[in-house]
């Protein structure tokens, strides 16, 4: 399931393999209590908490969700690409950029994502694609057998991620999208970091940036 969370409507996703209840949480950007309630209701055993990138609106709920998992006896690997660790460490300053009260990056990143790494949960596999441009460590996550891509703030329906914040690079994000995402199956459902879902086929046809 995917749903928008405060403060900027980041799409958080909970992926549960029903046979084992092994679960991946993608981008717990806020509304930690809501995320925790859903994990508890479904009996989720969270194996990984993964981040498409380290902007504040994608990580604000990380510490609370990870603490809940530890307290429930299912400690989770908290995952981020190392290219975004400097950005994660200045989380209080990031909040200030948008006029929000500062929040410390309390949760340790226990697992550094690598390009082409595979994260298994139950019978499913999540493929890590390093897609820099929005940030240096931006990643997308593909579950090919389900035809799903989590694109973070790299690719949106009819648009791309902004590149005017520190670490952004327009040429790099276009290269990431064309080389890593547009080569996926046309029918792949794209769940972006914000806004409506789309498909690779539709972005090939109508995205004005591509």
Secondary structure, DSSP 8 states (H G I E B T S, - for coil): -EEEETTTTEEEEEEE-TTT-EEEEE---S-HHHHHHHHHHTT-EEEEEE-S---GGGTTTHHHHHHHHHHTT---EEEEEGGGHHHHHTHHHHHHHTT-------S---EEE-TT-EEEETTEEEEEEE-TTSSTT-EEEEEGGGTEEEEETTEETTEE----STT--HHHHHHHIIIIITTS-TT-EEEESBS--EEHHHHHHH-TT-
